[in-house]
Amino acid sequence: MKMKEFISIVTLCYGMALSAWALCLPPQGVIDGSVLNLMAQLLIFAGACLGLDVYIRKVLSERTKEKGGKRDDE
């Protein structure tokens, strides 16, 4: 398992555990906005680690091939 995948899985597990724990705190059944905000950030981070960089590399490589091997910043 690669390090990015491991970090993503740990981050997702932490976020789910935090959300479940927040449901048990008083008042029960209400999740505070800060917990939701943290969960959203954790999901974005995990998504970036797992697949967003792969998608960006794919798009950039396709554009590079279309331009004859030259990148935009060259």
mmCIF file of the N, C-alpha and C atoms, coordinates in Angstrom:
data_MODEL
# 
_entry.id   MODEL 
# 
loop_
_atom_site.group_PDB 
_atom_site.id 
_atom_site.type_symbol 
_atom_site.label_atom_id 
_atom_site.label_alt_id 
_atom_site.label_comp_id 
_atom_site.label_asym_id 
_atom_site.label_entity_id 
_atom_site.label_seq_id 
_atom_site.pdbx_PDB_ins_code 
_atom_site.Cartn_x 
_atom_site.Cartn_y 
_atom_site.Cartn_z 
_atom_site.occupancy 
_atom_site.B_iso_or_equiv 
_atom_site.pdbx_formal_charge 
_atom_site.auth_seq_id 
_atom_site.auth_comp_id 
_atom_site.auth_asym_id 
_atom_site.auth_atom_id 
_atom_site.pdbx_PDB_model_num 
ATOM 1   N N  . MET A 1 1  ? 0.845   -1.174 0.000   1.00 0.00 ? 1  MET A N  1 
ATOM 2   C CA . MET A 1 1  ? 0.000   0.000  0.000   1.00 0.00 ? 1  MET A CA 1 
ATOM 3   C C  . MET A 1 1  ? 0.891   1.237  0.000   1.00 0.00 ? 1  MET A C  1 
ATOM 4   N N  . LYS A 1 2  ? 0.564   2.166  -0.860  1.00 0.00 ? 2  LYS A N  1 
ATOM 5   C CA . LYS A 1 2  ? 1.346   3.393  -0.943  1.00 0.00 ? 2  LYS A CA 1 
ATOM 6   C C  . LYS A 1 2  ? 1.010   4.313  0.222   1.00 0.00 ? 2  LYS A C  1 
ATOM 7   N N  . MET A 1 3  ? 1.904   5.228  0.483   1.00 0.00 ? 3  MET A N  1 
ATOM 8   C CA . MET A 1 3  ? 1.735   6.143  1.607   1.00 0.00 ? 3  MET A CA 1 
ATOM 9   C C  . MET A 1 3  ? 0.498   7.032  1.433   1.00 0.00 ? 3  MET A C  1 
ATOM 10  N N  . LYS A 1 4  ? 0.247   7.500  0.204   1.00 0.00 ? 4  LYS A N  1 
ATOM 11  C CA . LYS A 1 4  ? -0.926  8.342  -0.029  1.00 0.00 ? 4  LYS A CA 1 
ATOM 12  C C  . LYS A 1 4  ? -2.214  7.587  0.287   1.00 0.00 ? 4  LYS A C  1 
ATOM 13  N N  . GLU A 1 5  ? -2.286  6.339  -0.137  1.00 0.00 ? 5  GLU A N  1 
ATOM 14  C CA . GLU A 1 5  ? -3.481  5.541  0.125   1.00 0.00 ? 5  GLU A CA 1 
ATOM 15  C C  . GLU A 1 5  ? -3.660  5.317  1.620   1.00 0.00 ? 5  GLU A C  1 
ATOM 16  N N  . PHE A 1 6  ? -2.575  5.044  2.314   1.00 0.00 ? 6  PHE A N  1 
ATOM 17  C CA . PHE A 1 6  ? -2.640  4.832  3.757   1.00 0.00 ? 6  PHE A CA 1 
ATOM 18  C C  . PHE A 1 6  ? -3.127  6.091  4.474   1.00 0.00 ? 6  PHE A C  1 
ATOM 19  N N  . ILE A 1 7  ? -2.566  7.231  4.114   1.00 0.00 ? 7  ILE A N  1 
ATOM 20  C CA . ILE A 1 7  ? -2.972  8.498  4.735   1.00 0.00 ? 7  ILE A CA 1 
ATOM 21  C C  . ILE A 1 7  ? -4.439  8.786  4.441   1.00 0.00 ? 7  ILE A C  1 
ATOM 22  N N  . SER A 1 8  ? -4.881  8.506  3.215   1.00 0.00 ? 8  SER A N  1 
ATOM 23  C CA . SER A 1 8  ? -6.282  8.735  2.841   1.00 0.00 ? 8  SER A CA 1 
ATOM 24  C C  . SER A 1 8  ? -7.225  7.880  3.658   1.00 0.00 ? 8  SER A C  1 
ATOM 25  N N  . ILE A 1 9  ? -6.884  6.618  3.808   1.00 0.00 ? 9  ILE A N  1 
ATOM 26  C CA . ILE A 1 9  ? -7.744  5.701  4.565   1.00 0.00 ? 9  ILE A CA 1 
ATOM 27  C C  . ILE A 1 9  ? -7.794  6.106  6.031   1.00 0.00 ? 9  ILE A C  1 
ATOM 28  N N  . VAL A 1 10 ? -6.662  6.446  6.605   1.00 0.00 ? 10 VAL A N  1 
ATOM 29  C CA . VAL A 1 10 ? -6.627  6.882  8.005   1.00 0.00 ? 10 VAL A CA 1 
ATOM 30  C C  . VAL A 1 10 ? -7.438  8.162  8.178   1.00 0.00 ? 10 VAL A C  1 
ATOM 31  N N  . THR A 1 11 ? -7.309  9.087  7.240   1.00 0.00 ? 11 THR A N  1 
ATOM 32  C CA . THR A 1 11 ? -8.047  10.348 7.314   1.00 0.00 ? 11 THR A CA 1 
ATOM 33  C C  . THR A 1 11 ? -9.549  10.110 7.230   1.00 0.00 ? 11 THR A C  1 
ATOM 34  N N  . LEU A 1 12 ? -9.976  9.245  6.310   1.00 0.00 ? 12 LEU A N  1 
ATOM 35  C CA . LEU A 1 12 ? -11.401 8.940  6.191   1.00 0.00 ? 12 LEU A CA 1 
ATOM 36  C C  . LEU A 1 12 ? -11.938 8.268  7.454   1.00 0.00 ? 12 LEU A C  1 
ATOM 37  N N  . CYS A 1 13 ? -11.183 7.327  8.000   1.00 0.00 ? 13 CYS A N  1 
ATOM 38  C CA . CYS A 1 13 ? -11.613 6.650  9.235   1.00 0.00 ? 13 CYS A CA 1 
ATOM 39  C C  . CYS A 1 13 ? -11.718 7.635  10.390  1.00 0.00 ? 13 CYS A C  1 
ATOM 40  N N  . TYR A 1 14 ? -10.761 8.539  10.497  1.00 0.00 ? 14 TYR A N  1 
ATOM 41  C CA . TYR A 1 14 ? -10.796 9.551  11.552  1.00 0.00 ? 14 TYR A CA 1 
ATOM 42  C C  . TYR A 1 14 ? -12.025 10.455 11.393  1.00 0.00 ? 14 TYR A C  1 
ATOM 43  N N  . GLY A 1 15 ? -12.303 10.852 10.160  1.00 0.00 ? 15 GLY A N  1 
ATOM 44  C CA . GLY A 1 15 ? -13.458 11.715 9.916   1.00 0.00 ? 15 GLY A CA 1 
ATOM 45  C C  . GLY A 1 15 ? -14.776 11.033 10.235  1.00 0.00 ? 15 GLY A C  1 
ATOM 46  N N  . MET A 1 16 ? -14.892 9.768  9.859   1.00 0.00 ? 16 MET A N  1 
ATOM 47  C CA . MET A 1 16 ? -16.126 9.034  10.164  1.00 0.00 ? 16 MET A CA 1 
ATOM 48  C C  . MET A 1 16 ? -16.286 8.823  11.667  1.00 0.00 ? 16 MET A C  1 
ATOM 49  N N  . ALA A 1 17 ? -15.189 8.514  12.342  1.00 0.00 ? 17 ALA A N  1 
ATOM 50  C CA . ALA A 1 17 ? -15.251 8.320  13.795  1.00 0.00 ? 17 ALA A CA 1 
ATOM 51  C C  . ALA A 1 17 ? -15.615 9.621  14.498  1.00 0.00 ? 17 ALA A C  1 
ATOM 52  N N  . LEU A 1 18 ? -15.056 10.718 14.039  1.00 0.00 ? 18 LEU A N  1 
ATOM 53  C CA . LEU A 1 18 ? -15.367 12.020 14.637  1.00 0.00 ? 18 LEU A CA 1 
ATOM 54  C C  . LEU A 1 18 ? -16.835 12.381 14.439  1.00 0.00 ? 18 LEU A C  1 
ATOM 55  N N  . SER A 1 19 ? -17.358 12.116 13.245  1.00 0.00 ? 19 SER A N  1 
ATOM 56  C CA . SER A 1 19 ? -18.772 12.403 12.978  1.00 0.00 ? 19 SER A CA 1 
ATOM 57  C C  . SER A 1 19 ? -19.683 11.526 13.828  1.00 0.00 ? 19 SER A C  1 
ATOM 58  N N  . ALA A 1 20 ? -19.361 10.251 13.964  1.00 0.00 ? 20 ALA A N  1 
ATOM 59  C CA . ALA A 1 20 ? -20.167 9.339  14.781  1.00 0.00 ? 20 ALA A CA 1 
ATOM 60  C C  . ALA A 1 20 ? -20.109 9.752  16.251  1.00 0.00 ? 20 ALA A C  1 
ATOM 61  N N  . TRP A 1 21 ? -18.937 10.154 16.705  1.00 0.00 ? 21 TRP A N  1 
ATOM 62  C CA . TRP A 1 21 ? -18.793 10.587 18.094  1.00 0.00 ? 21 TRP A CA 1 
ATOM 63  C C  . TRP A 1 21 ? -19.590 11.864 18.351  1.00 0.00 ? 21 TRP A C  1 
ATOM 64  N N  . ALA A 1 22 ? -19.612 12.766 17.358  1.00 0.00 ? 22 ALA A N  1 
ATOM 65  C CA . ALA A 1 22 ? -20.358 14.021 17.511  1.00 0.00 ? 22 ALA A CA 1 
ATOM 66  C C  . ALA A 1 22 ? -21.861 13.764 17.615  1.00 0.00 ? 22 ALA A C  1 
ATOM 67  N N  . LEU A 1 23 ? -22.346 12.701 17.004  1.00 0.00 ? 23 LEU A N  1 
ATOM 68  C CA . LEU A 1 23 ? -23.769 12.375 17.108  1.00 0.00 ? 23 LEU A CA 1 
ATOM 69  C C  . LEU A 1 23 ? -24.162 11.943 18.521  1.00 0.00 ? 23 LEU A C  1 
ATOM 70  N N  . CYS A 1 24 ? -23.210 11.400 19.276  1.00 0.00 ? 24 CYS A N  1 
ATOM 71  C CA . CYS A 1 24 ? -23.498 10.900 20.621  1.00 0.00 ? 24 CYS A CA 1 
ATOM 72  C C  . CYS A 1 24 ? -23.394 11.969 21.701  1.00 0.00 ? 24 CYS A C  1 
ATOM 73  N N  . LEU A 1 25 ? -22.804 13.099 21.385  1.00 0.00 ? 25 LEU A N  1 
ATOM 74  C CA . LEU A 1 25 ? -22.653 14.173 22.369  1.00 0.00 ? 25 LEU A CA 1 
ATOM 75  C C  . LEU A 1 25 ? -23.959 14.949 22.500  1.00 0.00 ? 25 LEU A C  1 
ATOM 76  N N  . PRO A 1 26 ? -24.199 15.547 23.665  1.00 0.00 ? 26 PRO A N  1 
ATOM 77  C CA . PRO A 1 26 ? -25.421 16.333 23.814  1.00 0.00 ? 26 PRO A CA 1 
ATOM 78  C C  . PRO A 1 26 ? -25.333 17.617 22.988  1.00 0.00 ? 26 PRO A C  1 
ATOM 79  N N  . PRO A 1 27 ? -26.360 18.085 22.397  1.00 0.00 ? 27 PRO A N  1 
ATOM 80  C CA . PRO A 1 27 ? -27.653 17.441 22.191  1.00 0.00 ? 27 PRO A CA 1 
ATOM 81  C C  . PRO A 1 27 ? -27.533 16.334 21.156  1.00 0.00 ? 27 PRO A C  1 
ATOM 82  N N  . GLN A 1 28 ? -28.063 15.179 21.489  1.00 0.00 ? 28 GLN A N  1 
ATOM 83  C CA . GLN A 1 28 ? -27.912 14.011 20.629  1.00 0.00 ? 28 GLN A CA 1 
ATOM 84  C C  . GLN A 1 28 ? -28.609 14.214 19.293  1.00 0.00 ? 28 GLN A C  1 
ATOM 85  N N  . GLY A 1 29 ? -27.953 13.743 18.256  1.00 0.00 ? 29 GLY A N  1 
ATOM 86  C CA . GLY A 1 29 ? -28.511 13.829 16.918  1.00 0.00 ? 29 GLY A CA 1 
ATOM 87  C C  . GLY A 1 29 ? -28.177 15.111 16.193  1.00 0.00 ? 29 GLY A C  1 
ATOM 88  N N  . VAL A 1 30 ? -27.463 16.034 16.840  1.00 0.00 ? 30 VAL A N  1 
ATOM 89  C CA . VAL A 1 30 ? -27.107 17.305 16.217  1.00 0.00 ? 30 VAL A CA 1 
ATOM 90  C C  . VAL A 1 30 ? -25.588 17.368 16.088  1.00 0.00 ? 30 VAL A C  1 
ATOM 91  N N  . ILE A 1 31 ? -25.126 17.593 14.884  1.00 0.00 ? 31 ILE A N  1 
ATOM 92  C CA . ILE A 1 31 ? -23.694 17.728 14.654  1.00 0.00 ? 31 ILE A CA 1 
ATOM 93  C C  . ILE A 1 31 ? -23.382 19.204 14.489  1.00 0.00 ? 31 ILE A C  1 
ATOM 94  N N  . ASP A 1 32 ? -22.424 19.698 15.248  1.00 0.00 ? 32 ASP A N  1 
ATOM 95  C CA . ASP A 1 32 ? -22.037 21.100 15.194  1.00 0.00 ? 32 ASP A CA 1 
ATOM 96  C C  . ASP A 1 32 ? -21.423 21.422 13.833  1.00 0.00 ? 32 ASP A C  1 
ATOM 97  N N  . GLY A 1 33 ? -21.530 22.664 13.442  1.00 0.00 ? 33 GLY A N  1 
ATOM 98  C CA . GLY A 1 33 ? -20.997 23.100 12.159  1.00 0.00 ? 33 GLY A CA 1 
ATOM 99  C C  . GLY A 1 33 ? -19.489 22.927 12.043  1.00 0.00 ? 33 GLY A C  1 
ATOM 100 N N  . SER A 1 34 ? -18.774 23.058 13.153  1.00 0.00 ? 34 SER A N  1 
ATOM 101 C CA . SER A 1 34 ? -17.324 22.904 13.100  1.00 0.00 ? 34 SER A CA 1 
ATOM 102 C C  . SER A 1 34 ? -16.932 21.461 12.776  1.00 0.00 ? 34 SER A C  1 
ATOM 103 N N  . VAL A 1 35 ? -17.715 20.502 13.270  1.00 0.00 ? 35 VAL A N  1 
ATOM 104 C CA . VAL A 1 35 ? -17.443 19.094 12.962  1.00 0.00 ? 35 VAL A CA 1 
ATOM 105 C C  . VAL A 1 35 ? -17.728 18.831 11.491  1.00 0.00 ? 35 VAL A C  1 
ATOM 106 N N  . LEU A 1 36 ? -18.807 19.399 10.980  1.00 0.00 ? 36 LEU A N  1 
ATOM 107 C CA . LEU A 1 36 ? -19.118 19.230 9.563   1.00 0.00 ? 36 LEU A CA 1 
ATOM 108 C C  . LEU A 1 36 ? -18.046 19.864 8.684   1.00 0.00 ? 36 LEU A C  1 
ATOM 109 N N  . ASN A 1 37 ? -17.556 21.021 9.104   1.00 0.00 ? 37 ASN A N  1 
ATOM 110 C CA . ASN A 1 37 ? -16.497 21.697 8.360   1.00 0.00 ? 37 ASN A CA 1 
ATOM 111 C C  . ASN A 1 37 ? -15.223 20.859 8.347   1.00 0.00 ? 37 ASN A C  1 
ATOM 112 N N  . LEU A 1 38 ? -14.857 20.296 9.503   1.00 0.00 ? 38 LEU A N  1 
ATOM 113 C CA . LEU A 1 38 ? -13.673 19.451 9.581   1.00 0.00 ? 38 LEU A CA 1 
ATOM 114 C C  . LEU A 1 38 ? -13.841 18.204 8.723   1.00 0.00 ? 38 LEU A C  1 
ATOM 115 N N  . MET A 1 39 ? -15.019 17.600 8.752   1.00 0.00 ? 39 MET A N  1 
ATOM 116 C CA . MET A 1 39 ? -15.272 16.407 7.946   1.00 0.00 ? 39 MET A CA 1 
ATOM 117 C C  . MET A 1 39 ? -15.155 16.730 6.457   1.00 0.00 ? 39 MET A C  1 
ATOM 118 N N  . ALA A 1 40 ? -15.664 17.867 6.039   1.00 0.00 ? 40 ALA A N  1 
ATOM 119 C CA . ALA A 1 40 ? -15.559 18.269 4.639   1.00 0.00 ? 40 ALA A CA 1 
ATOM 120 C C  . ALA A 1 40 ? -14.097 18.448 4.238   1.00 0.00 ? 40 ALA A C  1 
ATOM 121 N N  . GLN A 1 41 ? -13.319 19.060 5.095   1.00 0.00 ? 41 GLN A N  1 
ATOM 122 C CA . GLN A 1 41 ? -11.898 19.246 4.800   1.00 0.00 ? 41 GLN A CA 1 
ATOM 123 C C  . GLN A 1 41 ? -11.167 17.910 4.730   1.00 0.00 ? 41 GLN A C  1 
ATOM 124 N N  . LEU A 1 42 ? -11.506 16.988 5.620   1.00 0.00 ? 42 LEU A N  1 
ATOM 125 C CA . LEU A 1 42 ? -10.879 15.668 5.601   1.00 0.00 ? 42 LEU A CA 1 
ATOM 126 C C  . LEU A 1 42 ? -11.238 14.905 4.325   1.00 0.00 ? 42 LEU A C  1 
ATOM 127 N N  . LEU A 1 43 ? -12.491 15.025 3.879   1.00 0.00 ? 43 LEU A N  1 
ATOM 128 C CA . LEU A 1 43 ? -12.903 14.352 2.645   1.00 0.00 ? 43 LEU A CA 1 
ATOM 129 C C  . LEU A 1 43 ? -12.185 14.938 1.432   1.00 0.00 ? 43 LEU A C  1 
ATOM 130 N N  . ILE A 1 44 ? -12.028 16.259 1.412   1.00 0.00 ? 44 ILE A N  1 
ATOM 131 C CA . ILE A 1 44 ? -11.315 16.902 0.312   1.00 0.00 ? 44 ILE A CA 1 
ATOM 132 C C  . ILE A 1 44 ? -9.860  16.455 0.298   1.00 0.00 ? 44 ILE A C  1 
ATOM 133 N N  . PHE A 1 45 ? -9.242  16.398 1.475   1.00 0.00 ? 45 PHE A N  1 
ATOM 134 C CA . PHE A 1 45 ? -7.849  15.971 1.566   1.00 0.00 ? 45 PHE A CA 1 
ATOM 135 C C  . PHE A 1 45 ? -7.688  14.527 1.102   1.00 0.00 ? 45 PHE A C  1 
ATOM 136 N N  . ALA A 1 46 ? -8.572  13.652 1.569   1.00 0.00 ? 46 ALA A N  1 
ATOM 137 C CA . ALA A 1 46 ? -8.491  12.240 1.180   1.00 0.00 ? 46 ALA A CA 1 
ATOM 138 C C  . ALA A 1 46 ? -8.727  12.081 -0.320  1.00 0.00 ? 46 ALA A C  1 
ATOM 139 N N  . GLY A 1 47 ? -9.674  12.823 -0.853  1.00 0.00 ? 47 GLY A N  1 
ATOM 140 C CA . GLY A 1 47 ? -9.916  12.766 -2.295  1.00 0.00 ? 47 GLY A CA 1 
ATOM 141 C C  . GLY A 1 47 ? -8.727  13.247 -3.096  1.00 0.00 ? 47 GLY A C  1 
ATOM 142 N N  . ALA A 1 48 ? -8.086  14.274 -2.603  1.00 0.00 ? 48 ALA A N  1 
ATOM 143 C CA . ALA A 1 48 ? -6.893  14.775 -3.285  1.00 0.00 ? 48 ALA A CA 1 
ATOM 144 C C  . ALA A 1 48 ? -5.776  13.743 -3.254  1.00 0.00 ? 48 ALA A C  1 
ATOM 145 N N  . CYS A 1 49 ? -5.624  13.071 -2.143  1.00 0.00 ? 49 CYS A N  1 
ATOM 146 C CA . CYS A 1 49 ? -4.576  12.051 -2.038  1.00 0.00 ? 49 CYS A CA 1 
ATOM 147 C C  . CYS A 1 49 ? -4.868  10.858 -2.926  1.00 0.00 ? 49 CYS A C  1 
ATOM 148 N N  . LEU A 1 50 ? -6.112  10.471 -3.024  1.00 0.00 ? 50 LEU A N  1 
ATOM 149 C CA . LEU A 1 50 ? -6.459  9.255  -3.759  1.00 0.00 ? 50 LEU A CA 1 
ATOM 150 C C  . LEU A 1 50 ? -6.559  9.441  -5.259  1.00 0.00 ? 50 LEU A C  1 
ATOM 151 N N  . GLY A 1 51 ? -7.203  10.491 -5.715  1.00 0.00 ? 51 GLY A N  1 
ATOM 152 C CA . GLY A 1 51 ? -7.470  10.494 -7.135  1.00 0.00 ? 51 GLY A CA 1 
ATOM 153 C C  . GLY A 1 51 ? -7.360  11.798 -7.878  1.00 0.00 ? 51 GLY A C  1 
ATOM 154 N N  . LEU A 1 52 ? -7.411  12.893 -7.197  1.00 0.00 ? 52 LEU A N  1 
ATOM 155 C CA . LEU A 1 52 ? -7.415  14.162 -7.904  1.00 0.00 ? 52 LEU A CA 1 
ATOM 156 C C  . LEU A 1 52 ? -6.102  14.385 -8.633  1.00 0.00 ? 52 LEU A C  1 
ATOM 157 N N  . ASP A 1 53 ? -4.980  14.035 -8.023  1.00 0.00 ? 53 ASP A N  1 
ATOM 158 C CA . ASP A 1 53 ? -3.698  14.224 -8.679  1.00 0.00 ? 53 ASP A CA 1 
ATOM 159 C C  . ASP A 1 53 ? -3.563  13.323 -9.903  1.00 0.00 ? 53 ASP A C  1 
ATOM 160 N N  . VAL A 1 54 ? -4.169  12.140 -9.883  1.00 0.00 ? 54 VAL A N  1 
ATOM 161 C CA . VAL A 1 54 ? -4.145  11.248 -11.040 1.00 0.00 ? 54 VAL A CA 1 
ATOM 162 C C  . VAL A 1 54 ? -4.920  11.868 -12.197 1.00 0.00 ? 54 VAL A C  1 
ATOM 163 N N  . TYR A 1 55 ? -6.079  12.449 -11.904 1.00 0.00 ? 55 TYR A N  1 
ATOM 164 C CA . TYR A 1 55 ? -6.896  13.095 -12.928 1.00 0.00 ? 55 TYR A CA 1 
ATOM 165 C C  . TYR A 1 55 ? -6.150  14.283 -13.535 1.00 0.00 ? 55 TYR A C  1 
ATOM 166 N N  . ILE A 1 56 ? -5.531  15.083 -12.703 1.00 0.00 ? 56 ILE A N  1 
ATOM 167 C CA . ILE A 1 56 ? -4.812  16.260 -13.193 1.00 0.00 ? 56 ILE A CA 1 
ATOM 168 C C  . ILE A 1 56 ? -3.643  15.834 -14.070 1.00 0.00 ? 56 ILE A C  1 
ATOM 169 N N  . ARG A 1 57 ? -2.907  14.812 -13.663 1.00 0.00 ? 57 ARG A N  1 
ATOM 170 C CA . ARG A 1 57 ? -1.795  14.321 -14.484 1.00 0.00 ? 57 ARG A CA 1 
ATOM 171 C C  . ARG A 1 57 ? -2.289  13.810 -15.833 1.00 0.00 ? 57 ARG A C  1 
ATOM 172 N N  . LYS A 1 58 ? -3.432  13.132 -15.837 1.00 0.00 ? 58 LYS A N  1 
ATOM 173 C CA . LYS A 1 58 ? -3.992  12.614 -17.084 1.00 0.00 ? 58 LYS A CA 1 
ATOM 174 C C  . LYS A 1 58 ? -4.362  13.753 -18.023 1.00 0.00 ? 58 LYS A C  1 
ATOM 175 N N  . VAL A 1 59 ? -5.026  14.770 -17.504 1.00 0.00 ? 59 VAL A N  1 
ATOM 176 C CA . VAL A 1 59 ? -5.432  15.907 -18.332 1.00 0.00 ? 59 VAL A CA 1 
ATOM 177 C C  . VAL A 1 59 ? -4.205  16.647 -18.849 1.00 0.00 ? 59 VAL A C  1 
ATOM 178 N N  . LEU A 1 60 ? -3.217  16.866 -17.983 1.00 0.00 ? 60 LEU A N  1 
ATOM 179 C CA . LEU A 1 60 ? -2.015  17.576 -18.420 1.00 0.00 ? 60 LEU A CA 1 
ATOM 180 C C  . LEU A 1 60 ? -1.245  16.788 -19.466 1.00 0.00 ? 60 LEU A C  1 
ATOM 181 N N  . SER A 1 61 ? -1.182  15.473 -19.320 1.00 0.00 ? 61 SER A N  1 
ATOM 182 C CA . SER A 1 61 ? -0.462  14.673 -20.319 1.00 0.00 ? 61 SER A CA 1 
ATOM 183 C C  . SER A 1 61 ? -1.190  14.695 -21.659 1.00 0.00 ? 61 SER A C  1 
ATOM 184 N N  . GLU A 1 62 ? -2.527  14.701 -21.639 1.00 0.00 ? 62 GLU A N  1 
ATOM 185 C CA . GLU A 1 62 ? -3.285  14.788 -22.889 1.00 0.00 ? 62 GLU A CA 1 
ATOM 186 C C  . GLU A 1 62 ? -3.061  16.123 -23.571 1.00 0.00 ? 62 GLU A C  1 
ATOM 187 N N  . ARG A 1 63 ? -3.047  17.191 -22.787 1.00 0.00 ? 63 ARG A N  1 
ATOM 188 C CA . ARG A 1 63 ? -2.808  18.521 -23.364 1.00 0.00 ? 63 ARG A CA 1 
ATOM 189 C C  . ARG A 1 63 ? -1.384  18.644 -23.900 1.00 0.00 ? 63 ARG A C  1 
ATOM 190 N N  . THR A 1 64 ? -0.450  18.024 -23.215 1.00 0.00 ? 64 THR A N  1 
ATOM 191 C CA . THR A 1 64 ? 0.942   18.061 -23.665 1.00 0.00 ? 64 THR A CA 1 
ATOM 192 C C  . THR A 1 64 ? 1.087   17.337 -24.999 1.00 0.00 ? 64 THR A C  1 
ATOM 193 N N  . LYS A 1 65 ? 0.393   16.204 -25.147 1.00 0.00 ? 65 LYS A N  1 
ATOM 194 C CA . LYS A 1 65 ? 0.443   15.466 -26.403 1.00 0.00 ? 65 LYS A CA 1 
ATOM 195 C C  . LYS A 1 65 ? -0.178  16.266 -27.544 1.00 0.00 ? 65 LYS A C  1 
ATOM 196 N N  . GLU A 1 66 ? -1.272  16.999 -27.244 1.00 0.00 ? 66 GLU A N  1 
ATOM 197 C CA . GLU A 1 66 ? -1.941  17.800 -28.265 1.00 0.00 ? 66 GLU A CA 1 
ATOM 198 C C  . GLU A 1 66 ? -1.050  18.939 -28.754 1.00 0.00 ? 66 GLU A C  1 
ATOM 199 N N  . LYS A 1 67 ? -0.205  19.470 -27.881 1.00 0.00 ? 67 LYS A N  1 
ATOM 200 C CA . LYS A 1 67 ? 0.647   20.607 -28.242 1.00 0.00 ? 67 LYS A CA 1 
ATOM 201 C C  . LYS A 1 67 ? 2.005   20.165 -28.777 1.00 0.00 ? 67 LYS A C  1 
ATOM 202 N N  . GLY A 1 68 ? 2.162   18.898 -29.005 1.00 0.00 ? 68 GLY A N  1 
ATOM 203 C CA . GLY A 1 68 ? 3.408   18.408 -29.561 1.00 0.00 ? 68 GLY A CA 1 
ATOM 204 C C  . GLY A 1 68 ? 4.516   18.253 -28.537 1.00 0.00 ? 68 GLY A C  1 
ATOM 205 N N  . GLY A 1 69 ? 4.166   17.989 -27.309 1.00 0.00 ? 69 GLY A N  1 
ATOM 206 C CA . GLY A 1 69 ? 5.169   17.738 -26.285 1.00 0.00 ? 69 GLY A CA 1 
ATOM 207 C C  . GLY A 1 69 ? 5.612   18.958 -25.512 1.00 0.00 ? 69 GLY A C  1 
ATOM 208 N N  . LYS A 1 70 ? 5.013   20.122 -25.776 1.00 0.00 ? 70 LYS A N  1 
ATOM 209 C CA . LYS A 1 70 ? 5.413   21.335 -25.056 1.00 0.00 ? 70 LYS A CA 1 
ATOM 210 C C  . LYS A 1 70 ? 4.359   21.679 -24.023 1.00 0.00 ? 70 LYS A C  1 
ATOM 211 N N  . ARG A 1 71 ? 4.827   22.016 -22.836 1.00 0.00 ? 71 ARG A N  1 
ATOM 212 C CA . ARG A 1 71 ? 3.913   22.434 -21.765 1.00 0.00 ? 71 ARG A CA 1 
ATOM 213 C C  . ARG A 1 71 ? 3.633   23.922 -21.892 1.00 0.00 ? 71 ARG A C  1 
ATOM 214 N N  . ASP A 1 72 ? 2.595   24.396 -21.185 1.00 0.00 ? 72 ASP A N  1 
ATOM 215 C CA . ASP A 1 72 ? 2.217   25.805 -21.238 1.00 0.00 ? 72 ASP A CA 1 
ATOM 216 C C  . ASP A 1 72 ? 3.280   26.723 -20.658 1.00 0.00 ? 72 ASP A C  1 
ATOM 217 N N  . ASP A 1 73 ? 3.988   26.245 -19.638 1.00 0.00 ? 73 ASP A N  1 
ATOM 218 C CA . ASP A 1 73 ? 4.938   27.113 -18.949 1.00 0.00 ? 73 ASP A CA 1 
ATOM 219 C C  . ASP A 1 73 ? 6.294   27.163 -19.633 1.00 0.00 ? 73 ASP A C  1 
ATOM 220 N N  . GLU A 1 74 ? 6.462   26.489 -20.751 1.00 0.00 ? 74 GLU A N  1 
ATOM 221 C CA . GLU A 1 74 ? 7.744   26.501 -21.457 1.00 0.00 ? 74 GLU A CA 1 
ATOM 222 C C  . GLU A 1 74 ? 7.770   27.581 -22.526 1.00 0.00 ? 74 GLU A C  1 
# 
